[in-house]
Amino acid sequence: MPVVMLMLIFTTISSNVFAQQQCTQKLKEAEKAYDEGRIEDIPEMLAGCIDRGFTREEKIRAYKLVINAHLFNQDLNQASQKMLDFLRFNPEYMPNKNSEPAEFLSLYKKFETLPYLSLGVYGGINFSNIAVIKPYTISSTSKTTYEHHAPGFQFGLKFSRPVYKNIELNAELGFLRHTFQYTEESLDFSKLTITENQDQIFLPISGSFVYPIKQWHPFISLGLSAEYLINATATPERTYVQNTQQPVSGTDIELTDMRQKINISLFAEIGLRYKIPRGYFFLSSRYYHGLLNQVNEDERYSNAELNYIYYYIDDDRRLNNYAFSVGYMYMLYKPKRKK
């Protein structure tokens, strides 16, 4: 039985190799016939091989040869059908304006070849930047600061659709974690640090302008992001200068009810794509500018542990952040005649 299987495999491979050699020879004969002006014979010569039997490079040559033959014979219907078949096979084909016949270029321009949708994934890190709207502190002599304690992270799905030449519309759905630290120093006596983590689901919508330069495609985007808070926690600690008292710390404190569930941000983005067949890799840098107060004012004094053990009160504040991401997009094509 194994011997029979091996013979079948060997026979199949041999027949495929022989068929490809025959098709390669037919392509050479068809190209010679085109050069000699025997145009009418070319579509029939390549009919049996154009569906299977060619390598990718040979198939491109064969399609172009058949299309040009139909154009030469003024059979525009067949030329259009073969151009559509060709672009379905190779939707990213870019004709060489210096070497392609004018009739071929004119027919190519009558077809829509932009991807109708691109979809992909991305991930990266972010750095929070707090903007205080109105400060609230127990002591007027306290010095307070906000800083990014450690980078947060984000990951998600992205969908893009071209709307006109270099203009695209984008929609995303992702998960986002912000991490930042609040520090309050009181008269060189004590220091309070509160590290806050926020987990959010976010939905950015944006428009992009893409400028292709060979395989490198720089782009800029402007957009709006809606964020929904899932969870927020704080890790507080109060220490005393020169160890005059024991540090005060405990378990993480739940802050979700003390934060607004919805936040809206404007963002600007700059990035770079690297084009590969049927897709591209990209890296980007964004700045998000929060528009709403993050703090639920009705719950500002609701946590007794924060108020009376750590002597902490939330400032009214906006959450801005810088985000850096890398990702991959796969492009879906559906070539069609332009209306």
C-alpha positions as CSV (number, residue, x, y, z in Angstrom):
1,M,0.0,0.0,0.0
2,P,2.7,2.6,0.8
3,V,4.4,1.8,-2.5
4,V,1.1,2.5,-4.4
5,M,0.7,5.8,-2.5
6,L,4.3,6.8,-3.3
7,M,3.7,6.0,-7.0
8,L,0.5,8.0,-7.1
9,I,2.3,11.0,-5.5
10,F,5.2,10.7,-7.8
11,T,2.9,10.4,-10.8
12,T,0.9,13.5,-9.7
13,I,4.0,15.6,-9.2
14,S,5.5,14.5,-12.5
15,S,2.3,15.3,-14.4
16,N,2.1,18.7,-12.7
17,V,5.7,19.5,-13.6
18,F,5.1,18.4,-17.2
19,A,1.9,20.5,-17.5
20,Q,3.8,23.5,-16.1
21,Q,6.6,23.0,-18.6
22,Q,4.1,22.8,-21.4
23,C,2.3,26.0,-20.3
24,T,5.7,27.8,-20.0
25,Q,6.4,26.9,-23.6
26,K,2.9,28.0,-24.7
27,L,3.5,31.4,-23.0
28,K,6.8,31.8,-24.9
29,E,5.0,31.0,-28.2
30,A,2.2,33.4,-27.4
31,E,4.7,36.2,-26.6
32,K,6.4,35.5,-29.9
33,A,3.1,35.5,-31.8
34,Y,2.3,38.9,-30.2
35,D,5.6,40.3,-31.4
36,E,4.9,39.0,-34.9
37,G,1.4,40.4,-35.1
38,R,-0.5,37.1,-34.8
39,I,-2.7,38.6,-32.1
40,E,-6.0,36.8,-32.8
41,D,-4.5,33.4,-31.8
42,I,-3.2,34.4,-28.4
43,P,-6.4,34.1,-26.2
44,E,-7.0,30.5,-27.4
45,M,-3.3,29.6,-27.0
46,L,-3.3,30.5,-23.3
47,A,-6.9,29.5,-22.4
48,G,-6.0,26.1,-20.9
49,C,-3.1,27.4,-18.9
50,I,-4.2,30.7,-17.5
51,D,-6.4,29.1,-14.8
52,R,-3.7,26.6,-13.8
53,G,-0.3,25.7,-15.0
54,F,1.6,29.0,-14.7
55,T,3.7,30.3,-11.9
56,R,2.5,33.6,-10.4
57,E,4.9,35.7,-12.6
58,E,3.9,33.7,-15.7
59,K,0.2,34.2,-14.9
60,I,0.7,38.0,-14.7
61,R,2.4,38.0,-18.1
62,A,-0.3,35.7,-19.6
63,Y,-3.2,37.9,-18.4
64,K,-1.5,41.1,-19.7
65,L,-0.9,39.4,-23.0
66,V,-4.5,38.2,-23.4
67,I,-5.9,41.6,-22.3
68,N,-3.7,43.4,-24.9
69,A,-4.7,40.9,-27.6
70,H,-8.4,41.6,-27.0
71,L,-7.8,45.4,-27.0
72,F,-5.9,45.1,-30.3
73,N,-8.8,43.1,-31.7
74,Q,-11.2,45.9,-30.4
75,D,-13.1,43.3,-28.3
76,L,-13.6,45.6,-25.3
77,N,-16.1,43.3,-23.5
78,Q,-13.6,40.4,-23.4
79,A,-10.8,42.8,-22.5
80,S,-12.8,44.2,-19.6
81,Q,-13.7,40.7,-18.4
82,K,-10.1,39.6,-18.5
83,M,-8.9,42.8,-16.7
84,L,-11.5,42.1,-14.0
85,D,-10.2,38.5,-13.7
86,F,-6.6,39.7,-13.6
87,L,-7.3,42.3,-10.8
88,R,-9.1,39.7,-8.8
89,F,-6.0,37.5,-9.0
90,N,-3.6,40.4,-8.4
91,P,-5.5,43.4,-7.0
92,E,-2.4,45.2,-6.0
93,Y,-1.0,45.3,-9.5
94,M,0.4,48.7,-10.4
95,P,1.0,49.2,-14.2
96,N,4.3,50.7,-15.4
97,K,3.3,53.9,-17.2
98,N,6.5,53.8,-19.3
99,S,6.1,50.3,-20.6
100,E,2.4,49.4,-20.7
101,P,0.4,50.2,-23.9
102,A,-1.8,53.3,-23.6
103,E,-5.0,51.2,-24.2
104,F,-4.1,48.9,-21.3
105,L,-3.5,51.9,-19.0
106,S,-6.8,53.4,-20.1
107,L,-8.7,50.2,-19.4
108,Y,-7.0,49.7,-16.0
109,K,-8.1,53.2,-14.9
110,K,-11.7,52.2,-15.4
111,F,-11.5,49.7,-12.4
112,E,-11.7,50.3,-8.7
113,T,-8.7,48.6,-7.1
114,L,-8.6,50.1,-3.6
115,P,-9.2,47.6,-0.8
116,Y,-12.8,47.8,0.5
117,L,-11.7,46.9,4.0
118,S,-8.6,46.3,6.1
119,L,-8.6,44.6,9.4
120,G,-5.9,43.8,11.9
121,V,-4.6,43.8,15.4
122,Y,-2.3,46.0,17.4
123,G,-0.8,46.5,20.9
124,G,1.5,48.8,22.7
125,I,2.2,50.9,25.8
126,N,1.0,54.3,27.1
127,F,2.0,57.0,29.6
128,S,-0.7,58.8,31.5
129,N,-0.6,62.6,31.9
130,I,-3.0,64.1,34.5
131,A,-4.3,67.6,34.0
132,V,-5.8,69.1,37.3
133,I,-9.1,71.0,36.7
134,K,-9.6,72.0,40.4
135,P,-7.4,70.9,43.3
136,Y,-8.8,69.5,46.6
137,T,-6.3,69.0,49.5
138,I,-6.7,68.9,53.3
139,S,-3.7,71.0,53.8
140,S,-3.1,74.2,51.8
141,T,0.6,73.9,52.3
142,S,0.9,70.4,50.7
143,K,2.8,70.0,47.4
144,T,1.1,67.6,45.0
145,T,2.2,66.1,41.7
146,Y,1.1,63.5,39.2
147,E,3.4,61.4,37.2
148,H,3.4,58.1,35.2
149,H,4.5,55.6,37.7
150,A,4.9,52.8,35.1
151,P,3.7,52.4,31.5
152,G,0.2,51.2,30.9
153,F,-0.7,49.1,27.9
154,Q,-3.4,48.8,25.2
155,F,-4.3,46.2,22.6
156,G,-7.2,45.8,20.2
157,L,-8.8,45.3,16.8
158,K,-8.7,47.8,14.0
159,F,-10.8,48.3,10.9
160,S,-10.0,50.7,8.1
161,R,-11.9,51.6,4.9
162,P,-10.7,53.9,2.1
163,V,-13.1,56.6,1.2
164,Y,-11.1,58.6,-1.4
165,K,-7.6,58.0,-2.7
166,N,-5.4,58.6,0.3
167,I,-8.2,59.2,2.8
168,E,-9.3,56.4,5.2
169,L,-11.9,56.0,8.0
170,N,-10.8,53.9,10.9
171,A,-12.7,52.2,13.8
172,E,-11.1,50.3,16.7
173,L,-12.2,48.2,19.7
174,G,-9.7,47.6,22.4
175,F,-8.7,47.2,26.0
176,L,-6.7,49.9,27.8
177,R,-4.9,50.1,31.1
178,H,-3.8,53.5,32.6
179,T,-1.3,53.6,35.4
180,F,-0.3,56.8,37.2
181,Q,0.9,58.0,40.6
182,Y,-0.3,60.9,42.8
183,T,2.3,62.3,45.3
184,E,1.6,64.7,48.2
185,E,4.3,66.0,50.4
186,S,3.2,67.8,53.6
187,L,5.7,70.3,55.3
188,D,8.6,67.9,55.0
189,F,6.8,65.8,57.5
190,S,5.1,63.0,55.5
191,K,4.7,61.8,51.9
192,L,1.6,60.2,50.5
193,T,1.8,58.2,47.2
194,I,-1.3,56.7,45.6
195,T,-0.7,54.5,42.5
196,E,-3.9,54.2,40.5
197,N,-4.7,51.6,37.8
198,Q,-7.7,52.0,35.5
199,D,-9.0,49.3,33.1
200,Q,-11.1,50.5,30.2
201,I,-12.8,49.4,27.0
202,F,-12.2,52.0,24.3
203,L,-13.6,52.8,20.9
204,P,-11.6,55.2,18.8
205,I,-13.0,56.6,15.5
206,S,-10.6,58.5,13.2
207,G,-9.8,59.7,9.7
208,S,-6.3,59.2,8.2
209,F,-4.3,60.7,5.4
210,V,-1.8,58.3,3.9
211,Y,1.1,59.3,1.7
212,P,2.6,56.3,-0.1
213,I,6.4,56.4,-0.8
214,K,7.2,53.0,-2.4
215,Q,6.8,50.5,0.5
216,W,6.9,53.1,3.2
217,H,3.6,54.9,3.9
218,P,3.7,57.7,6.5
219,F,0.3,58.8,7.8
220,I,-1.4,61.2,10.1
221,S,-4.8,60.8,11.8
222,L,-7.3,62.8,13.8
223,G,-10.1,61.2,15.9
224,L,-12.4,60.9,18.8
225,S,-12.2,58.1,21.4
226,A,-15.0,56.9,23.8
227,E,-13.8,55.0,26.9
228,Y,-15.8,53.0,29.3
229,L,-14.3,52.3,32.8
230,I,-14.4,48.7,33.9
231,N,-12.4,48.9,37.0
232,A,-10.2,51.4,39.0
233,T,-8.1,50.6,42.1
234,A,-5.6,52.6,44.2
235,T,-2.6,51.4,46.2
236,P,-1.9,54.0,48.9
237,E,1.1,54.5,51.2
238,R,2.0,57.2,53.6
239,T,5.6,57.5,54.8
240,Y,7.1,59.8,57.4
241,V,10.3,61.8,57.2
242,Q,13.2,60.3,59.2
243,N,10.9,57.4,60.2
244,T,9.2,59.5,63.0
245,Q,6.2,57.2,62.6
246,Q,5.4,53.8,61.1
247,P,4.4,53.9,57.4
248,V,0.7,53.5,56.7
249,S,-0.3,51.1,54.0
250,G,-2.9,48.4,53.3
251,T,-4.7,46.5,50.6
252,D,-5.8,48.0,47.3
253,I,-8.8,50.3,47.5
254,E,-11.7,50.1,45.0
255,L,-12.2,53.4,43.2
256,T,-14.6,52.4,40.4
257,D,-17.7,54.1,42.0
258,M,-15.5,57.3,42.6
259,R,-14.8,57.6,38.9
260,Q,-17.0,58.6,35.9
261,K,-17.8,55.5,33.8
262,I,-17.6,57.4,30.5
263,N,-14.7,59.5,29.2
264,I,-14.3,61.2,25.8
265,S,-10.9,62.1,24.3
266,L,-9.7,63.8,21.2
267,F,-6.5,62.4,19.7
268,A,-3.9,63.1,17.1
269,E,-1.7,60.4,15.6
270,I,1.4,60.1,13.4
271,G,2.7,56.8,12.1
272,L,4.5,54.8,9.5
273,R,3.4,51.7,7.5
274,Y,5.5,49.1,5.8
275,K,3.6,47.6,2.8
276,I,3.8,43.9,2.2
277,P,1.6,41.8,-0.2
278,R,-2.1,42.0,0.9
279,G,-1.3,44.0,4.0
280,Y,1.1,46.1,6.0
281,F,2.8,46.4,9.4
282,F,2.6,49.7,11.2
283,L,3.8,51.7,14.1
284,S,2.2,54.8,15.5
285,S,2.3,57.4,18.2
286,R,-0.8,59.1,19.6
287,Y,-1.7,61.9,22.0
288,Y,-5.1,61.6,23.7
289,H,-6.6,64.8,25.2
290,G,-9.3,64.0,27.8
291,L,-12.4,66.2,27.6
292,L,-14.3,65.2,30.8
293,N,-13.6,65.3,34.5
294,Q,-12.7,61.7,35.6
295,V,-13.9,62.2,39.2
296,N,-17.5,61.4,40.3
297,E,-18.1,64.5,42.4
298,D,-20.9,62.9,44.3
299,E,-18.6,60.2,45.6
300,R,-15.6,62.4,46.3
301,Y,-15.9,61.9,50.1
302,S,-17.4,58.5,50.1
303,N,-14.3,56.5,51.1
304,A,-13.5,56.9,54.8
305,E,-10.2,55.0,54.5
306,L,-8.8,57.5,51.9
307,N,-10.2,60.6,53.8
308,Y,-9.4,59.8,57.4
309,I,-6.4,57.4,57.3
310,Y,-4.5,58.7,54.3
311,Y,-6.0,62.3,54.4
312,Y,-6.6,62.1,50.6
313,I,-9.3,63.8,48.6
314,D,-9.7,63.5,44.8
315,D,-8.8,66.5,42.6
316,D,-11.1,67.2,39.7
317,R,-8.9,66.2,36.8
318,R,-8.7,65.1,33.1
319,L,-6.8,62.1,32.0
320,N,-4.5,62.6,28.9
321,N,-2.0,60.1,27.7
322,Y,0.7,59.3,25.1
323,A,0.3,55.9,23.4
324,F,2.7,53.9,21.2
325,S,1.6,50.9,19.2
326,V,2.7,48.4,16.6
327,G,0.3,46.2,14.6
328,Y,-0.5,44.4,11.4
329,M,-3.4,45.0,8.9
330,Y,-4.7,42.5,6.3
331,M,-6.3,44.1,3.2
332,L,-9.5,42.8,1.5
333,Y,-10.1,43.6,-2.1
334,K,-13.1,43.4,-4.4
335,P,-12.1,44.9,-7.8
336,K,-14.9,46.3,-9.9
337,R,-15.6,48.7,-12.7
338,K,-16.0,52.3,-11.7
339,K,-19.4,53.8,-12.0
